[in-house]
Amino acid sequence: MTRGNQRELARQKAQAKQKEQQKKASSKDKEANKGLTLQERRERDAAALRAKMEKKQAGGEQKT
């Protein structure tokens, strides 16, 4: 009387539930944002975007 793939199905269901919980988490609860205020997150993100744009502009100048 084996139950077949019951354990595998339960594992998949648990993974799906955990993934859904992570989607519902607010931005302040996400791992990368722990301990940061809204203003600190904005500054960090702005600095990252600035660096990305500078890198892109520098790359474009080298190609021409």
N, C-alpha and C positions, 0 to 999 in steps of 0.2 A: 504494500500500500504506500508506494512513494508518492510524493506530491509534485513531482516533476520540477518545473522551474519556478516554484513559489518563492524561493529565496531570491532569485534573480529579479522577479517582478517586484518584490518588496523593495529591493535595493534601488531599482529604477524609479519607483514611486517616491522613495525618500529623497533621491537626488532631485527629482522634479519639484518636490515640495521645498527643498532647500534653495533651489534656484529662484523659485517664486518669492520666497522670503527675502532674498538678496535684492530682487527687483523693487520690492516695496520699501526697502530701507531708505530713510531720508539721507540727503547728502552729508549731513553732519555725523551720521552713524557709519559711513563707509570708511574702510580701512585707511585710505590715503588722506582722509580729512580729519582723522581723530585728533582732537586737541586744538584744532584751528578755528578761529572765528570766521565769520562770513567775510569780513574785510581782509583777513590774512589769506583766505582762499582766493579772493579776487586778485590780490596783489601777486600771489604765486602764479596764478593762471595767466595774468597779464605779462609777467616777466617771461614765462615760457613761450607765449605767443610772440613777444618781441624778439626773443632769441631765434625762434623758428623763422620769422620774417627776415631777420638779418642774415641768417644762414642761406635762405632762399635767394635773397638779393645778391649776396656774395657769389653764390653758385652761378647765377645768371650773368654776372659781369665776367666771369672767367670763360664762359662759353662763347661770348661774342668777340 
